[in-house]
Amino acid sequence: MRLGLKADNLLERVADFLNLAPQPLAHAFFGMMASRTLMAGARLGVYAALADGAATAEALAARLKTSTEGMRALLEALIACEVVELHRGRFRLAPRARRWLDPRSPQAITAFLEFNYAQWDWWGQLENAVKSGQSVDIHQFAPDDPRWRDYIQAMYQLARLASPEVAAAIPLPRGARHLLDLGGAHGWYAAELCRMHRGLKATVVDLEGSVRVGRDIIAQAGMSHRVTHKEGDVLHAELGGPYDAALLFQVMHHLTPAQNVALLRRVRGAMASRGTLAVLEYLREERDTQGTSAPLIGLHYFLTSGAASYTPAEVEGFLDDAGFKVQSTRPIRHLPLQTLIIAQPE
């Protein structure tokens, strides 16, 4: 996926082609405004209100207890972001945006927009992190810190989008009964696999703050009898076993190369001889590849974990060092930049 600016007319296209307009200014200024505008639409309840039906700015302002002038300005900005439309004097959710912004939709990502407020604060510390090499380390928050709930709910909403596709692509051994989900937080991928495989039960190992939220999500889905959460740091917790399969989803980018290899060796020791390991990660291209947005994800990982995004070759190297053989790799359509890697113990 690439970042870019869309010209509105021929003059702007010519100016862009001839490099007459400063694109860095546009990215910095309009990117900032678009992000915060979309976030405000979620926090102020605009999307939820419009999901109930079209309304005037005055009616929305009265319902959401805002100023009419401010609400009108926000709605017009949301039109520029292509998530709201004006039709016969009333504002409504754009049809393409409804599935993502109606809180009742199973594809809603409004929790992720709310989580962006925490991420906004973290990115305010970017310059210090680059200077010092010290990350924000978002996994060191106290278990009762409210940011855990925002964080895991946001990740859960993304997992809902991709879990059917991901689970269908993981070949479990015949008669698989025990699944280990390391750093699985919400446990939604494990739950999806349990739905697909009769008799399968899963153990999710994660930090206490994450587990507290994950247990609630699984309980609300009526899956607590199939998916169990266990508190612990995946680098040190007793894993048990043997497991027929293991998930390591979006964990590697939080760890150093040495930590990844050590963790994978522990996972291998907890797995049955013919077990399946599934790794889901944001992977970046080789360093000489330019023009994609993947390096921004890498910078985000550096900021929030002090680690990095890895190339496919680097991840395959970790797996090889730990005694796994890669069986297949595939991109995930529902979550751009994510790759699913299937491996087995050698």
C-alpha positions in Angstrom: 0.0 0.0 0.0 1.3 3.5 -0.9 0.5 6.8 0.5 -0.4 9.6 -1.9 -2.4 12.8 -2.6 -5.3 13.0 -5.0 -5.4 16.0 -7.3 -8.9 17.6 -7.7 -8.4 19.1 -11.1 -6.0 19.3 -14.1 -4.1 22.3 -12.7 -3.3 20.4 -9.5 -2.2 17.3 -11.5 0.1 19.5 -13.6 1.5 21.2 -10.5 2.1 17.8 -8.9 3.8 16.4 -12.0 6.1 19.4 -12.3 6.8 19.3 -8.5 5.5 22.9 -8.2 3.6 22.3 -4.9 5.3 21.1 -1.7 4.0 17.6 -1.1 5.7 17.3 2.3 3.6 20.2 3.5 0.4 18.6 2.2 1.2 15.2 3.8 2.0 16.9 7.2 -0.8 19.4 7.2 -3.7 17.6 5.5 -2.7 14.2 6.9 -2.9 15.6 10.5 -6.2 17.2 9.8 -7.8 14.2 8.2 -6.7 11.9 11.0 -8.0 14.1 13.8 -11.2 14.8 11.9 -12.0 11.1 11.6 -11.1 10.5 15.2 -13.4 13.3 16.4 -16.3 11.8 14.4 -16.0 8.7 16.5 -15.4 10.3 19.9 -18.2 12.8 19.5 -20.7 10.2 18.4 -21.3 11.5 14.9 -21.1 8.1 13.2 -23.4 6.4 15.7 -25.9 9.2 15.3 -25.8 9.2 11.5 -26.2 5.4 11.5 -29.7 6.0 12.8 -30.5 8.2 9.8 -29.7 11.4 8.0 -29.9 14.6 10.0 -29.2 18.3 9.7 -26.2 19.9 11.4 -28.6 21.7 13.9 -30.3 18.4 14.9 -27.0 16.6 15.3 -25.6 19.5 17.4 -28.6 19.4 19.7 -28.5 15.6 20.0 -24.7 15.4 20.6 -24.6 18.6 22.7 -22.1 20.5 20.5 -22.2 24.0 19.0 -24.1 24.1 15.7 -21.2 26.0 14.0 -18.6 23.4 15.2 -20.8 20.5 14.2 -21.3 21.9 10.7 -17.6 22.5 10.2 -16.9 18.9 11.4 -19.5 17.4 9.1 -18.2 19.3 6.1 -14.7 18.1 6.9 -15.9 14.6 7.1 -17.3 15.1 3.6 -13.8 15.9 2.5 -12.7 12.7 4.2 -15.3 10.8 2.1 -17.2 9.3 5.0 -20.1 11.7 5.1 -22.4 13.0 2.4 -24.8 16.0 2.1 -28.1 15.1 0.5 -31.0 17.5 0.3 -29.7 19.5 3.2 -29.2 16.6 5.5 -26.0 14.8 6.4 -25.6 11.0 6.1 -23.0 8.3 6.3 -21.5 7.6 2.9 -22.5 4.1 1.7 -18.9 2.9 1.4 -18.2 4.2 4.9 -21.2 2.7 6.7 -19.8 -0.8 7.1 -16.7 0.7 8.8 -18.3 3.4 10.9 -21.7 2.2 12.0 -20.9 0.9 15.5 -23.5 -1.9 15.0 -21.7 -3.2 11.9 -19.6 -6.4 12.5 -16.9 -4.6 10.4 -16.9 -1.4 12.5 -13.4 0.1 13.2 -14.7 2.9 15.5 -12.8 1.4 18.5 -9.6 1.7 16.5 -10.3 5.4 15.8 -10.8 5.9 19.5 -7.5 4.1 20.2 -5.9 6.6 17.9 -6.1 9.2 20.7 -3.6 7.1 22.7 -1.4 6.6 19.5 -1.6 10.3 18.9 0.0 10.9 22.3 2.7 8.3 21.6 3.6 9.8 18.3 4.1 13.1 20.1 7.1 11.5 21.7 8.7 10.4 18.4 11.5 12.9 18.4 12.7 12.0 21.9 12.5 8.3 21.0 14.6 8.8 17.9 17.2 10.8 19.8 17.4 8.5 22.8 16.6 5.2 21.3 14.1 4.6 24.1 10.6 3.6 23.1 7.3 4.4 24.7 6.9 0.7 25.6 3.2 0.4 25.5 3.2 -3.1 27.1 4.5 -1.8 30.4 1.3 0.0 31.4 -0.3 -1.1 34.7 -3.0 -3.9 34.2 -5.8 -1.5 35.2 -4.7 1.3 32.9 -7.7 2.2 30.7 -5.4 2.2 27.6 -5.4 -1.6 27.7 -9.1 -1.7 26.9 -8.8 0.8 24.1 -5.8 -1.1 22.7 -7.3 -4.6 22.8 -10.7 -3.5 21.6 -9.0 -1.8 18.6 -7.0 -4.9 17.8 -10.2 -7.0 18.2 -12.0 -5.0 15.6 -9.2 -5.5 13.1 -9.1 -9.2 13.9 -12.8 -9.5 13.2 -12.2 -8.4 9.7 -9.5 -10.9 8.9 -10.2 -13.9 11.2 -12.3 -16.0 8.8 -9.8 -15.6 6.0 -6.8 -16.3 8.3 -8.4 -19.3 10.1 -9.4 -20.9 6.8 -5.8 -20.7 5.6 -4.3 -22.5 8.6 -4.0 -26.3 8.0 -4.4 -28.0 11.4 -3.4 -31.6 11.9 -6.3 -34.1 11.6 -8.0 -34.4 15.0 -6.3 -31.3 16.5 -7.4 -30.8 20.1 -5.0 -28.2 21.6 -4.1 -24.8 20.3 -1.7 -22.3 21.9 -2.2 -18.6 21.1 0.9 -16.6 22.2 0.2 -12.9 22.8 -3.3 -13.4 21.4 -4.9 -10.7 23.5 -8.6 -10.8 22.4 -8.3 -14.4 21.4 -10.5 -13.9 18.4 -8.3 -15.8 15.9 -8.2 -18.7 18.3 -12.0 -18.5 18.7 -12.4 -18.6 14.9 -10.3 -21.7 14.6 -12.2 -23.4 17.4 -15.5 -22.6 15.5 -14.0 -24.3 12.4 -12.6 -27.3 14.1 -14.9 -29.4 16.3 -13.2 -30.5 19.6 -10.4 -27.9 19.4 -9.7 -25.8 22.5 -7.3 -22.9 22.8 -5.1 -21.4 25.5 -4.2 -17.7 25.1 -1.1 -16.5 26.9 -0.7 -12.7 27.3 0.0 -9.9 29.8 -2.5 -9.3 32.6 -3.9 -6.0 31.2 -4.5 -7.7 27.8 -6.0 -10.8 29.3 -8.5 -8.9 31.4 -10.0 -7.4 28.2 -9.6 -10.6 26.2 -11.6 -12.6 28.7 -14.5 -10.2 28.4 -14.5 -10.3 24.6 -14.5 -14.1 24.6 -17.2 -14.3 27.3 -19.5 -12.0 25.4 -19.1 -14.2 22.4 -20.0 -17.3 24.4 -16.7 -19.0 23.7 -15.2 -19.2 27.2 -15.6 -23.0 27.2 -13.4 -23.2 24.2 -10.9 -20.4 24.6 -9.1 -19.9 27.9 -6.9 -16.9 28.8 -3.7 -17.3 30.9 -1.7 -14.4 32.4 2.0 -14.4 31.6 4.8 -12.9 29.6 5.2 -15.1 26.5 9.0 -14.9 26.8 9.0 -16.5 30.3 5.6 -18.1 31.0 5.2 -21.8 31.4 3.6 -22.9 28.1 2.6 -26.5 28.8 1.7 -28.7 25.9 2.0 -30.6 23.7 0.0 -28.5 21.3 -1.3 -29.5 17.9 -0.9 -25.9 16.7 0.4 -22.5 17.8 -0.4 -19.0 16.8 2.2 -16.2 16.9 0.2 -13.2 15.6 1.7 -9.7 15.5 4.2 -10.5 18.2 7.6 -10.6 16.4 7.7 -6.9 15.7 7.7 -6.3 19.5 10.8 -8.4 19.9 14.5 -8.3 19.0 15.9 -11.0 16.6 17.4 -12.9 19.6 14.1 -12.8 21.5 12.2 -14.1 18.5 14.5 -17.0 18.0 14.4 -17.8 21.8 10.6 -17.6 21.8 10.2 -19.8 18.7 12.5 -22.5 20.3 10.2 -22.5 23.4 7.2 -22.8 21.1 8.8 -25.7 19.2 9.4 -27.5 22.5 5.7 -27.1 23.5 4.4 -28.5 20.1 3.6 -31.9 18.9 6.0 -33.3 16.3 3.6 -32.8 13.4 2.1 -29.5 14.8 1.4 -26.4 12.8 2.8 -23.0 13.6 1.1 -20.0 12.1 2.8 -16.6 12.2 1.0 -13.4 11.2 3.0 -10.3 10.8 3.4 -6.9 9.1 6.4 -7.6 6.9 8.4 -4.9 5.1 10.2 -5.1 1.8 13.9 -5.3 1.5 15.6 -2.0 2.4 16.3 -0.9 -1.1 12.5 -1.0 -2.0 11.0 2.5 -1.9 7.6 4.1 -2.2 5.4 2.0 0.1 3.9 2.9 3.5 5.5 -0.1 5.2 8.4 1.9 6.7 5.9 4.0 8.6 4.7 0.8 10.3 8.3 0.0 11.1 8.8 3.4 12.7 5.6 2.9 14.7 7.0 -0.4 16.0 10.2 1.3 17.0 8.3 4.0 18.8 6.0 1.7 20.7 8.2 -1.3 21.3 11.8 -0.4 20.5 11.8 -3.2 17.9 11.1 -3.2 14.2 9.2 -4.7 11.3 11.1 -7.5 9.6 11.5 -8.7 6.0 10.2 -12.2 5.0 13.8 -13.4 4.8 14.5 -12.3 8.3 11.4 -14.0 9.7 12.2 -17.2 7.8 15.7 -17.0 9.3 14.3 -16.8 12.8 12.1 -19.9 12.1 15.0 -21.8 10.6 17.2 -21.1 13.6 14.5 -22.3 15.9 14.0 -25.6 14.0 10.9 -24.8 11.9 10.5 -25.3 8.2 8.3 -22.8 6.3 5.5 -24.5 4.4 3.8 -21.5 2.8 3.3 -17.8 2.9 0.4 -15.7 1.7 -0.8 -12.0 2.0 -4.0 -11.3 3.9 -6.5 -9.4 1.7 -8.6 -8.0 4.6 -5.6 -6.4 6.4 -3.1 -4.8 4.1 0.6 -5.4 4.7 0.0 -8.5 6.8 1.4 -11.9 5.8 0.5 -15.3 7.1 3.4 -17.8 7.3 2.8 -21.5 8.0 5.6 -23.6 9.4 6.2 -27.0 11.0 8.9 -28.4 13.2 11.7 -30.1 11.3 
